[in-house]
Amino acid sequence: MRSAAWFSFSIIALVHISVPAFAEMSDDELRIYAVNVVKTPPFEKQVTGDGIYLGQGIIITAAHVVGHWPILTRPHVSIAGQNLPAKVIKEGSFETIDLALLSVEETQLPVSLRLRRNPLCKNAPRVGEQVIDVDPEATVRSRVISPMLIQSALQRRFDTLISRPEVSGSGLFDAERKCLLGIVSAKVEQYSFRVENGRLVRQANGFAGYFVSAAKIAEFMPLGLRH
């Protein structure tokens, strides 16, 4: 009985230890999910963008990183030190939803990566919250900003923004929960405002980065791949 009780206590202790361990991942540890997506257009040099590994051999990136003619550009993925051919299993477009799903042969990946699942955030992005942009070379912190800082005509389309643009296809992670908050898609001119002679004056203030949110990613994902 004493052995059984100790065994039960050990399991409970491990469960309680494992939960905060994930939450305490450092920013750089998230780079294990970052990949390079490389395409070779006919008669042109290779073009490289970024992507994020979700698990089960699936990579998500921006649709415009893959391009309109993946059968001609033969995309492949640099992941875990390997260069693997990739198959496009679903693709949107920049004009509709700027996402694409690629698959690689999962058995070619190291076991440490095959066992991982990269969860999507359940919470909506909040203005002011810190996020981590992750690509294979580096991680950079940014923050979510309001769509009110871009042209009103663009606010409905580009409704989730960070304070500066990042590399297309790179992943944005919630800085606290370390879940995937979105995929970087585009840069959009942003503005600042000041009061001058009693009037609100708008002036250009560089570019914001638009990202496709986790909620839109979840809708885009086939049912069997959602987690």
Number of C-alpha atoms within 10 A of each C-alpha: 6 7 8 9 9 11 12 11 12 12 11 11 11 10 11 11 11 10 10 11 9 12 13 13 14 11 18 15 11 23 19 17 23 26 27 21 28 23 23 17 17 10 6 9 9 12 14 18 20 27 33 30 24 23 20 18 17 19 26 28 29 31 23 21 25 29 18 13 10 17 11 12 18 17 25 22 25 19 23 17 10 11 15 18 16 23 19 19 12 15 22 16 16 15 9 9 18 24 26 25 25 23 21 20 13 14 10 13 17 13 10 9 18 15 10 14 13 16 15 21 19 12 12 11 22 12 14 13 14 19 25 22 29 32 27 20 10 12 19 13 15 20 19 20 23 16 21 13 21 22 14 10 8 13 15 10 13 19 16 23 29 28 19 18 21 24 18 25 33 28 33 30 24 20 22 13 16 22 20 26 28 27 30 30 27 22 20 18 16 21 17 13 12 11 9 9 7 7 8 9 12 14 10 12 13 14 18 25 24 27 27 24 21 23 16 13 21 16 10 17 16 12 9 6 11 13 12
